[in-house]
Amino acid sequence: MVQLSSPWPHEGQQQRQQQQIESAIRQKLDSSGEIDRIHHSLHANLTECGWRNVIQDAAKEAIRRKGLQPITLDSLVAELTPVGRATVPGEVKAKLVEHLKSQCFRD
């Protein structure tokens, strides 16, 4: 069997670095307790802008479409995840990113 090398030789190294950065950010947010505040703030922002209602309506519609066919939580999550990601308002994403940046570069 012939092994092909990546057209981008540093791709694997970049992915490892990205994972290390993400892990360090998660650890810092977790150890400071900031992750809980972020979750609370995000939950409040998504509720305030009506996003949660959009997702609830999409879930109800997905269940209605299935009719009498059994539906699993995994299949419902798989169907709703793209909808959820696509419908988060830009201002909510921007607030979250700014908050994360401020926390990462603090100290």
PyRosetta script that sets phi, psi and omega in degrees:
from pyrosetta import init, pose_from_sequence

init()
pose = pose_from_sequence("MVQLSSPWPHEGQQQRQQQQIESAIRQKLDSSGEIDRIHHSLHANLTECGWRNVIQDAAKEAIRRKGLQPITLDSLVAELTPVGRATVPGEVKAKLVEHLKSQCFRD")
pose.set_psi(1, 135.6)
pose.set_omega(1, -178.6)
pose.set_phi(2, -93.5)
pose.set_psi(2, 130.1)
pose.set_omega(2, 176.4)
pose.set_phi(3, -97.0)
pose.set_psi(3, 129.5)
pose.set_omega(3, 178.2)
pose.set_phi(4, -95.6)
pose.set_psi(4, 139.3)
pose.set_omega(4, 177.5)
pose.set_phi(5, -89.2)
pose.set_psi(5, 155.8)
pose.set_omega(5, -179.8)
pose.set_phi(6, -65.7)
pose.set_psi(6, 142.5)
pose.set_omega(6, 176.3)
pose.set_phi(7, -67.7)
pose.set_psi(7, -16.9)
pose.set_omega(7, 176.5)
pose.set_phi(8, -114.8)
pose.set_psi(8, 98.0)
pose.set_omega(8, -172.3)
pose.set_phi(9, -60.4)
pose.set_psi(9, -24.1)
pose.set_omega(9, -177.2)
pose.set_phi(10, -100.4)
pose.set_psi(10, 10.1)
pose.set_omega(10, -176.9)
pose.set_phi(11, -58.9)
pose.set_psi(11, -47.0)
pose.set_omega(11, 179.7)
pose.set_phi(12, -62.9)
pose.set_psi(12, -41.0)
pose.set_omega(12, 178.9)
pose.set_phi(13, -64.7)
pose.set_psi(13, -41.0)
pose.set_omega(13, 179.1)
pose.set_phi(14, -64.7)
pose.set_psi(14, -40.0)
pose.set_omega(14, 178.4)
pose.set_phi(15, -63.8)
pose.set_psi(15, -42.2)
pose.set_omega(15, 178.1)
pose.set_phi(16, -63.4)
pose.set_psi(16, -41.6)
pose.set_omega(16, 178.6)
pose.set_phi(17, -63.6)
pose.set_psi(17, -42.5)
pose.set_omega(17, 178.8)
pose.set_phi(18, -60.7)
pose.set_psi(18, -43.9)
pose.set_omega(18, 179.0)
pose.set_phi(19, -63.6)
pose.set_psi(19, -39.7)
pose.set_omega(19, 179.0)
pose.set_phi(20, -65.1)
pose.set_psi(20, -40.7)
pose.set_omega(20, 178.7)
pose.set_phi(21, -64.5)
pose.set_psi(21, -47.1)
pose.set_omega(21, 179.4)
pose.set_phi(22, -60.4)
pose.set_psi(22, -41.3)
pose.set_omega(22, 179.3)
pose.set_phi(23, -64.0)
pose.set_psi(23, -42.6)
pose.set_omega(23, 179.2)
pose.set_phi(24, -64.4)
pose.set_psi(24, -40.1)
pose.set_omega(24, 178.6)
pose.set_phi(25, -64.3)
pose.set_psi(25, -47.5)
pose.set_omega(25, 179.1)
pose.set_phi(26, -58.1)
pose.set_psi(26, -44.2)
pose.set_omega(26, -178.6)
pose.set_phi(27, -63.3)
pose.set_psi(27, -43.0)
pose.set_omega(27, -179.7)
pose.set_phi(28, -64.6)
pose.set_psi(28, -44.9)
pose.set_omega(28, -179.8)
pose.set_phi(29, -65.8)
pose.set_psi(29, -37.9)
pose.set_omega(29, -179.7)
pose.set_phi(30, -68.2)
pose.set_psi(30, -47.4)
pose.set_omega(30, -176.1)
pose.set_phi(31, -68.2)
pose.set_psi(31, -27.3)
pose.set_omega(31, -179.9)
pose.set_phi(32, -87.0)
pose.set_psi(32, -9.6)
pose.set_omega(32, -176.8)
pose.set_phi(33, 81.2)
pose.set_psi(33, 0.4)
pose.set_omega(33, -177.6)
pose.set_phi(34, -67.2)
pose.set_psi(34, -28.5)
pose.set_omega(34, -178.5)
pose.set_phi(35, -60.2)
pose.set_psi(35, -37.5)
pose.set_omega(35, 178.3)
pose.set_phi(36, -66.4)
pose.set_psi(36, -40.9)
pose.set_omega(36, 178.1)
pose.set_phi(37, -66.0)
pose.set_psi(37, -37.3)
pose.set_omega(37, 178.3)
pose.set_phi(38, -65.1)
pose.set_psi(38, -46.1)
pose.set_omega(38, 178.8)
pose.set_phi(39, -59.5)
pose.set_psi(39, -44.4)
pose.set_omega(39, -179.9)
pose.set_phi(40, -62.1)
pose.set_psi(40, -46.8)
pose.set_omega(40, -179.3)
pose.set_phi(41, -63.8)
pose.set_psi(41, -43.6)
pose.set_omega(41, 179.5)
pose.set_phi(42, -63.3)
pose.set_psi(42, -44.0)
pose.set_omega(42, 178.1)
pose.set_phi(43, -58.1)
pose.set_psi(43, -47.2)
pose.set_omega(43, -179.7)
pose.set_phi(44, -63.4)
pose.set_psi(44, -44.5)
pose.set_omega(44, 180.0)
pose.set_phi(45, -63.2)
pose.set_psi(45, -42.3)
pose.set_omega(45, -179.2)
pose.set_phi(46, -68.6)
pose.set_psi(46, -35.3)
pose.set_omega(46, 176.9)
pose.set_phi(47, -68.3)
pose.set_psi(47, -45.4)
pose.set_omega(47, -177.9)
pose.set_phi(48, -60.8)
pose.set_psi(48, -37.9)
pose.set_omega(48, -177.0)
pose.set_phi(49, -86.1)
pose.set_psi(49, -3.3)
pose.set_omega(49, 177.1)
pose.set_phi(50, 89.8)
pose.set_psi(50, 3.9)
pose.set_omega(50, -177.8)
pose.set_phi(51, -61.6)
pose.set_psi(51, -41.1)
pose.set_omega(51, -179.4)
pose.set_phi(52, -60.9)
pose.set_psi(52, -38.4)
pose.set_omega(52, 177.9)
pose.set_phi(53, -65.8)
pose.set_psi(53, -38.6)
pose.set_omega(53, 177.3)
pose.set_phi(54, -60.0)
pose.set_psi(54, -44.7)
pose.set_omega(54, -179.1)
pose.set_phi(55, -68.5)
pose.set_psi(55, -40.2)
pose.set_omega(55, 177.1)
pose.set_phi(56, -60.8)
pose.set_psi(56, -43.7)
pose.set_omega(56, 178.6)
pose.set_phi(57, -64.1)
pose.set_psi(57, -40.7)
pose.set_omega(57, 178.7)
pose.set_phi(58, -64.7)
pose.set_psi(58, -37.9)
pose.set_omega(58, 178.6)
pose.set_phi(59, -66.1)
pose.set_psi(59, -44.0)
pose.set_omega(59, 178.5)
pose.set_phi(60, -60.9)
pose.set_psi(60, -42.8)
pose.set_omega(60, 179.6)
pose.set_phi(61, -64.8)
pose.set_psi(61, -41.5)
pose.set_omega(61, 178.9)
pose.set_phi(62, -62.6)
pose.set_psi(62, -40.8)
pose.set_omega(62, 179.3)
pose.set_phi(63, -67.7)
pose.set_psi(63, -40.9)
pose.set_omega(63, 177.3)
pose.set_phi(64, -60.9)
pose.set_psi(64, -42.3)
pose.set_omega(64, 179.7)
pose.set_phi(65, -61.1)
pose.set_psi(65, -33.8)
pose.set_omega(65, -179.8)
pose.set_phi(66, -70.9)
pose.set_psi(66, -24.3)
pose.set_omega(66, 179.7)
pose.set_phi(67, 61.1)
pose.set_psi(67, -126.0)
pose.set_omega(67, -177.8)
pose.set_phi(68, -87.5)
pose.set_psi(68, -4.1)
pose.set_omega(68, 178.4)
pose.set_phi(69, -68.1)
pose.set_psi(69, 140.9)
pose.set_omega(69, 178.0)
pose.set_phi(70, -65.2)
pose.set_psi(70, 145.2)
pose.set_omega(70, 178.0)
pose.set_phi(71, -128.3)
pose.set_psi(71, 139.6)
pose.set_omega(71, 178.4)
pose.set_phi(72, -105.3)
pose.set_psi(72, 158.3)
pose.set_omega(72, 176.7)
pose.set_phi(73, -59.9)
pose.set_psi(73, -41.8)
pose.set_omega(73, -179.7)
pose.set_phi(74, -59.8)
pose.set_psi(74, -43.0)
pose.set_omega(74, -179.1)
pose.set_phi(75, -69.6)
pose.set_psi(75, -35.3)
pose.set_omega(75, 177.8)
pose.set_phi(76, -66.5)
pose.set_psi(76, -44.0)
pose.set_omega(76, 178.1)
pose.set_phi(77, -62.6)
pose.set_psi(77, -42.7)
pose.set_omega(77, 179.5)
pose.set_phi(78, -61.6)
pose.set_psi(78, -36.4)
pose.set_omega(78, 179.9)
pose.set_phi(79, -75.7)
pose.set_psi(79, -36.3)
pose.set_omega(79, -175.2)
pose.set_phi(80, -86.6)
pose.set_psi(80, -22.3)
pose.set_omega(80, -177.2)
pose.set_phi(81, -56.7)
pose.set_psi(81, -49.1)
pose.set_omega(81, 178.8)
pose.set_phi(82, -62.6)
pose.set_psi(82, -36.4)
pose.set_omega(82, 177.6)
pose.set_phi(83, -63.8)
pose.set_psi(83, -46.4)
pose.set_omega(83, -179.5)
pose.set_phi(84, -60.2)
pose.set_psi(84, -46.1)
pose.set_omega(84, -179.6)
pose.set_phi(85, -65.6)
pose.set_psi(85, -38.7)
pose.set_omega(85, -176.8)
pose.set_phi(86, -74.0)
pose.set_psi(86, -22.2)
pose.set_omega(86, -174.4)
pose.set_phi(87, -103.7)
pose.set_psi(87, 2.0)
pose.set_omega(87, 175.0)
pose.set_phi(88, -68.6)
pose.set_psi(88, 123.4)
pose.set_omega(88, -178.6)
pose.set_phi(89, -60.8)
pose.set_psi(89, 145.4)
pose.set_omega(89, -179.3)
pose.set_phi(90, -57.3)
pose.set_psi(90, -37.1)
pose.set_omega(90, -179.0)
pose.set_phi(91, -68.1)
pose.set_psi(91, -31.0)
pose.set_omega(91, 177.0)
pose.set_phi(92, -69.8)
pose.set_psi(92, -43.2)
pose.set_omega(92, 177.2)
pose.set_phi(93, -61.4)
pose.set_psi(93, -44.2)
pose.set_omega(93, -178.5)
pose.set_phi(94, -62.4)
pose.set_psi(94, -43.0)
pose.set_omega(94, 177.5)
pose.set_phi(95, -59.7)
pose.set_psi(95, -44.0)
pose.set_omega(95, -179.1)
pose.set_phi(96, -63.6)
pose.set_psi(96, -46.1)
pose.set_omega(96, -179.7)
pose.set_phi(97, -62.0)
pose.set_psi(97, -44.8)
pose.set_omega(97, 179.2)
pose.set_phi(98, -62.4)
pose.set_psi(98, -40.8)
pose.set_omega(98, 179.3)
pose.set_phi(99, -64.2)
pose.set_psi(99, -44.2)
pose.set_omega(99, 179.0)
pose.set_phi(100, -62.4)
pose.set_psi(100, -43.4)
pose.set_omega(100, 178.7)
pose.set_phi(101, -60.2)
pose.set_psi(101, -44.6)
pose.set_omega(101, -178.1)
pose.set_phi(102, -63.8)
pose.set_psi(102, -35.7)
pose.set_omega(102, 180.0)
pose.set_phi(103, -73.7)
pose.set_psi(103, -36.7)
pose.set_omega(103, -176.6)
pose.set_phi(104, -71.6)
pose.set_psi(104, -33.0)
pose.set_omega(104, -176.0)
pose.set_phi(105, -99.9)
pose.set_psi(105, 7.1)
pose.set_omega(105, 176.0)
pose.set_phi(106, -83.6)
pose.set_psi(106, 149.8)
pose.set_omega(106, 178.7)
pose.set_phi(107, 83.8)
pose.dump_pdb("model.pdb")
